[in-house]
Amino acid sequence: MNSTVRRLCSIACCAVVAMGADWPQFRGPGGLGTSDEKGLPSRWGDRNEMVWNTDLPGFGASSPIVLGDRVYLTCYSGYGQGGAETVGNMQSLKRHLVCVKRDDGQIAWNTDIETTLPDQAYGGKYLPLHGYASSTPAGDGQRLFVFCGRSGVFAFDLEGKPLWRTSVGEGTHNWGSGTSPVLFKNLVIVNAGVESGSLVALDKDDGHEVWRAGGMDRAWNTPLVVALPGAAELVVSVKNRVLAFDPQTGNELWSSPGIEDYVCPSAIAHGGVIYAIGGRGKPGLAVRAGGRGEVQPLWRTPKGSNVSSPVYHDGHLYWVGDSDGIAYCADAETGRQVYGERLTPSPDRIYASPTVADGKIYYVSRNNGTYVVAAKPKFELLAHNLIDDDTSVFNASPAVSDGQLFLRSDQRLYCIGKP
């Protein structure tokens, strides 16, 4: 499949499953972390199944996206890298949009993103865990859209040329900012909960604001576009509520009781049912899309994750606890827990969201490698993969495209699979 065909597919498709082509946004097509790719590796290391790796010009928790023969991601440099002794001066903070050639891993270009200062000061318990480049870009095959907190939303062409910039709020938070943009028809939509407590839709062509909806309370997750027969809904999980909007107008469609705490994991959907987890108590729930007014969850579960999002596969939900290292499987129809098994060796924290493909679930830990688990309702650890010479942090969720996995750390971008 050539690059032109891939890009046309990414523009036209609101598919639930990635069909072996582009990976154009956070968690791929539909934002669900699923792919129908086959022949993906279970095991790798410095030599085994490693196509290439390339050093990055800065740290970052954003995930890579793939458009045709290019991979795109964001980084930051100059401030807030490393321990307290090496924080540096905020005036030196730079964000970068980086384009990497997928055939050989060479950096094609590196564009600086204009930063509004002051940003949130580096420090505290949580901001240093992910830094200043935590929002994954989104691409429509012609442009790239990047959200950088109080610095705003940016559009670039595929050669890194800036097209426009729009502010969506001036707020900051000591936990930082990290939601990713999603695209719907002519709109780029961001959850600017930290910056303005709002969900904001901008015109893709010139960045002017089309609509704004409030109520983004304690929500650090990326919105989800849910395709329904003849319609679409935009869903966000916020403190105490799951909210659905008309993505074209911003009008609220329905609201359901939700997670009774802050929410970092992004919701997913399958078959018209939305699944959300999150909060310190780590509960989860399911709610049917397509309602109006006040609706009620289909079921609730006491088990979930505080940071990492879930994934759906073949009638089951899968996720991993961010701090306890327990991998969970639940029946998607009832919420009944099928298993809860501890990953070994201990992963410490997991902030990346899982990706499911080729009958495997890829769980990327921050400091102890990638765990590959069978995508079936009986726990089976297929592999545990370490990259010995990269001791930096892995926060990004894996991307999948044309038989290859793309993993990113604070130090490098990796292409894994068949050349």
C-alpha positions in Angstrom: 0.0 0.0 0.0 1.6 3.3 -1.0 1.6 6.5 1.1 -1.1 8.2 -0.9 -3.6 5.3 -0.4 -2.7 5.2 3.3 -3.5 8.9 3.7 -6.8 8.7 1.9 -7.7 5.8 4.1 -6.9 7.8 7.2 -9.0 10.8 6.1 -12.1 8.7 5.1 -12.0 6.2 7.8 -13.7 6.4 11.2 -13.2 2.7 11.6 -13.3 0.9 14.9 -10.2 -1.1 14.0 -7.0 0.0 12.4 -6.9 -1.7 9.0 -3.1 -2.1 8.6 -2.3 1.4 7.4 -1.9 4.7 9.2 -2.0 5.2 13.0 -3.1 8.9 12.9 -3.8 9.8 16.5 -3.6 8.8 20.1 -4.4 5.0 20.2 -4.8 4.8 16.5 -8.0 5.1 14.3 -11.0 5.6 16.5 -8.7 6.1 19.6 -9.3 2.5 20.6 -5.8 1.0 20.7 -6.8 -1.9 18.4 -5.4 -3.2 15.1 -6.1 -6.1 12.8 -2.4 -6.4 11.9 -0.9 -9.9 11.8 2.6 -11.2 12.1 3.7 -8.8 14.9 6.6 -9.8 17.1 6.2 -11.1 20.7 9.9 -10.9 21.5 12.6 -8.4 20.8 15.8 -6.9 22.2 18.8 -4.9 21.0 19.2 -7.2 18.0 16.1 -9.4 17.8 13.3 -7.9 15.6 14.7 -4.4 16.0 14.5 -2.7 12.6 16.0 0.6 13.8 16.2 3.0 16.7 16.9 6.7 16.6 17.9 9.2 19.3 15.3 11.9 20.0 16.0 15.6 20.5 14.2 15.7 23.8 12.0 13.9 26.4 8.3 13.2 26.0 5.3 11.1 27.0 3.4 11.6 23.7 2.9 8.6 21.5 4.1 8.3 18.0 1.7 8.5 15.1 2.2 7.1 11.6 1.1 8.7 8.3 2.4 6.9 5.2 6.2 6.7 5.2 6.6 9.1 8.2 6.4 8.9 12.0 5.6 12.0 14.0 5.9 12.8 17.7 6.6 15.6 20.1 9.5 16.2 22.5 10.7 18.9 24.9 14.1 20.1 25.9 16.0 22.7 27.8 14.1 22.5 31.1 12.7 19.9 33.4 14.8 16.9 32.2 16.3 14.7 34.8 16.4 15.1 38.6 16.0 18.2 40.7 19.6 19.1 40.3 19.3 19.5 36.5 15.9 21.2 36.2 17.4 24.3 34.4 15.8 27.6 33.6 12.2 27.7 32.3 13.2 30.3 29.8 15.1 27.6 28.0 12.0 25.3 27.6 11.5 24.2 24.0 8.9 21.9 22.5 9.6 20.1 19.2 7.5 18.4 16.5 9.7 15.7 15.0 9.3 13.8 11.7 11.1 10.5 11.4 11.5 8.4 8.2 10.0 5.0 8.8 12.3 3.2 6.4 15.5 4.0 8.2 14.7 5.9 11.3 16.5 9.1 10.2 15.0 12.4 11.4 13.6 14.2 8.4 12.9 17.4 10.2 12.6 18.9 13.7 10.4 22.0 14.1 10.3 24.1 17.3 6.9 24.8 18.7 6.4 28.3 20.1 6.0 28.1 23.9 4.0 30.5 26.0 5.8 31.2 29.3 5.6 30.9 32.2 4.3 27.3 32.0 3.7 25.2 35.1 7.0 25.0 37.1 8.7 21.7 37.0 8.4 20.0 40.4 5.9 18.3 42.7 5.0 14.7 42.6 3.4 14.2 39.2 4.5 16.7 36.5 8.1 15.3 36.5 6.6 11.9 35.7 5.7 13.0 32.2 7.0 16.5 31.5 5.9 19.0 28.9 5.3 17.0 25.7 2.5 14.6 26.7 -0.1 15.3 24.0 0.0 13.0 21.0 -0.3 14.7 17.6 -3.2 14.0 15.3 -3.0 13.9 11.5 -5.5 14.0 8.6 -3.1 13.1 5.8 -2.5 16.8 4.9 -1.8 18.5 8.3 -0.6 17.8 11.8 -2.4 19.1 14.9 -0.6 19.4 18.2 -2.0 20.5 21.6 0.6 22.1 24.0 -1.5 23.2 27.0 -1.5 27.0 27.7 0.7 27.4 24.6 -2.3 26.5 22.5 -3.3 24.3 19.6 -1.0 24.3 16.5 -1.4 23.2 12.9 1.6 22.3 10.7 1.9 20.9 7.2 3.6 17.6 6.7 6.9 19.3 6.2 6.8 21.0 9.6 5.7 24.4 8.3 3.5 26.3 10.9 0.0 27.0 9.6 -1.9 28.5 12.6 -2.0 28.7 16.4 -5.0 29.2 18.7 -5.1 29.6 22.5 -7.8 27.5 24.3 -7.0 28.8 27.8 -4.3 30.1 30.1 -4.6 27.7 33.0 -1.9 25.4 34.3 -1.9 22.6 36.9 0.8 21.0 39.0 -0.1 17.7 37.4 0.6 19.1 34.0 -1.4 18.9 30.8 -1.6 15.9 28.4 -4.9 15.4 26.5 -4.6 14.8 22.8 -6.5 16.3 19.9 -9.1 14.3 18.0 -10.4 15.1 14.5 -14.0 15.1 13.3 -14.9 16.3 9.7 -13.6 19.9 9.5 -12.8 20.1 13.3 -9.9 19.6 15.6 -11.3 19.0 19.1 -9.3 19.3 22.4 -10.2 18.7 26.0 -8.8 21.9 27.6 -9.9 21.0 31.0 -6.7 22.3 32.7 -6.5 25.4 30.5 -10.1 26.6 30.6 -12.4 23.8 31.9 -13.7 23.5 28.4 -14.0 21.2 25.4 -13.0 23.3 22.4 -13.6 22.7 18.7 -11.5 24.6 16.1 -11.7 24.8 12.4 -9.0 22.7 10.8 -8.3 25.2 8.1 -7.6 28.4 10.0 -7.9 27.5 13.8 -10.9 29.7 14.5 -13.1 28.6 17.4 -16.3 26.9 16.2 -17.8 25.9 19.6 -16.9 25.5 23.2 -18.6 23.4 26.0 -17.9 23.7 29.7 -17.9 21.0 32.4 -14.4 19.5 31.9 -13.9 19.0 35.6 -10.8 17.1 36.7 -10.5 15.4 33.3 -7.1 14.6 31.9 -8.4 12.2 29.2 -8.7 12.5 25.4 -12.2 12.8 24.0 -13.7 9.8 22.0 -15.6 10.1 18.8 -18.2 7.3 18.8 -19.7 6.3 15.4 -23.3 5.4 15.5 -25.7 4.6 12.7 -26.3 7.9 10.9 -24.7 9.9 13.7 -21.7 10.4 15.9 -21.2 11.4 19.5 -18.2 13.0 21.3 -17.7 11.4 24.7 -15.6 12.6 27.6 -15.3 11.1 31.1 -15.0 13.8 33.8 -15.3 13.9 37.5 -18.7 12.3 38.5 -20.1 12.2 34.9 -19.7 10.7 31.5 -20.8 13.4 29.0 -21.8 13.1 25.3 -21.9 16.0 22.9 -22.8 16.5 19.2 -19.3 16.8 17.8 -20.4 19.2 15.1 -22.2 21.7 17.4 -21.0 21.1 20.9 -24.5 20.6 22.2 -24.8 18.2 25.1 -26.7 15.0 24.1 -26.7 13.0 27.3 -25.0 12.6 30.7 -24.5 9.6 32.9 -23.2 9.1 36.5 -19.5 8.4 36.1 -16.2 8.1 38.0 -16.4 9.9 41.3 -12.9 11.3 41.1 -10.5 12.8 38.6 -10.2 10.8 35.4 -7.0 10.2 33.4 -7.9 7.1 31.3 -9.6 7.8 28.0 -12.9 6.0 27.3 -13.3 3.4 24.6 -16.4 2.1 22.8 -17.6 -1.0 21.0 -21.0 -1.9 19.6 -22.5 1.4 20.8 -21.4 0.8 24.4 -18.9 3.1 26.1 -16.4 1.8 28.7 -14.7 4.2 31.2 -12.3 3.6 34.1 -10.3 5.9 36.3 -9.8 7.6 39.6 -7.9 6.7 42.8 -10.5 4.1 43.7 -10.0 2.7 40.2 -13.6 1.8 39.4 -15.1 1.2 35.9 -18.5 1.3 34.2 -20.3 0.8 30.9 -23.0 3.1 29.4 -24.9 2.8 26.2 -24.4 5.6 23.6 -27.3 7.2 21.7 -29.4 8.3 24.7 -30.7 11.7 25.5 -30.8 13.6 28.8 -30.0 11.6 31.9 -29.0 8.0 31.3 -27.7 5.3 33.7 -24.7 2.9 33.5 -25.3 -0.6 32.3 -22.9 -1.9 35.0 -20.2 -0.8 37.4 -17.1 -2.6 38.6 -14.7 -1.8 41.5 -11.7 -2.6 39.4 -10.0 -0.3 36.9 -6.9 1.8 36.5 -5.9 5.3 37.6 -3.9 6.3 34.5 -3.8 3.6 31.7 -6.8 3.3 29.4 -8.6 0.0 28.7 -8.8 -1.9 25.4 -11.6 -4.1 23.9 -11.1 -7.4 22.2 -13.6 -10.2 21.3 -16.1 -9.5 24.0 -13.7 -8.7 26.7 -12.1 -5.6 28.2 -8.4 -5.6 29.2 -6.3 -3.1 31.2 -3.5 -3.1 33.7 -3.3 -1.3 37.1 -0.9 1.6 36.8 0.8 1.0 40.2 -0.1 -2.5 41.2 1.0 -4.3 38.0 -2.1 -6.4 37.9 -3.5 -7.2 34.4 -7.2 -7.5 34.3 -9.8 -9.1 32.0 -13.5 -8.4 32.3 -16.6 -9.6 30.5 -17.6 -6.5 28.4 -21.3 -7.4 28.6 -21.6 -7.7 32.4 -18.4 -6.2 33.8 -17.6 -9.4 35.6 -14.0 -9.9 36.3 -12.6 -12.9 34.4 -9.0 -12.6 35.8 -6.7 -10.4 37.7 -3.1 -11.6 37.4 0.1 -9.8 38.5 2.7 -9.2 35.8 6.1 -10.6 36.5 8.7 -9.4 37.0 7.1 -6.4 38.6 6.6 -3.5 36.1 6.6 -0.8 38.8 4.3 1.9 37.2 2.5 1.6 33.9 1.2 4.9 32.4 1.0 3.9 28.7 -2.3 2.5 27.4 -2.3 -1.0 25.9 -2.5 -1.8 22.2 -4.1 -5.1 21.0 -3.1 -6.7 17.7 -2.4 -10.1 16.3 -3.9 -11.8 19.3 -1.5 -10.0 21.7 -1.8 -7.2 24.2 1.2 -4.9 24.5 1.6 -3.3 28.0 4.5 -0.9 28.2 5.9 -0.1 31.6 7.7 3.1 32.6 10.9 1.4 33.8 10.8 -2.4 33.2 10.1 -3.1 29.6 7.1 -4.3 27.6 4.9 -7.2 28.6 3.1 -9.2 25.9 0.0 -11.0 27.1 -2.3 -13.2 25.1 -5.5 -11.5 24.1 -7.8 -14.1 25.5 -9.9 -14.6 28.7 -7.2 -16.9 30.2 -4.1 -15.1 31.4 -0.9 -16.0 29.5 2.3 -14.0 29.6 3.9 -14.5 26.2 7.0 -12.4 26.7 8.7 -9.7 28.7 11.0 -7.5 26.6 13.7 -5.2 27.8 15.9 -2.8 25.9 19.0 -3.1 28.0 20.8 0.1 27.0 17.8 2.4 27.3 17.3 3.3 31.0 15.1 6.3 30.3 11.3 6.3 30.9 8.7 4.8 28.6 5.4 6.6 28.9 4.1 6.4 25.4 1.5 4.0 24.1 2.6 1.7 21.2 1.7 2.5 17.6 1.1 -0.2 15.0 1.4 0.1 11.2 2.1 -2.3 8.4 3.5 -5.2 10.5 5.6 -3.0 12.7 5.4 -1.7 16.3 6.7 1.8 17.2 7.8 2.4 20.8 9.1 5.7 22.2 11.0 6.4 25.4 12.4 9.7 26.7 15.6 8.7 24.9 14.7 7.0 21.6 12.1 6.0 19.0 12.1 2.3 18.1 10.8 0.4 15.1 10.2 -3.3 15.9 9.1 -6.0 13.5 9.9 -7.0 10.0 12.0 -4.6 7.8 
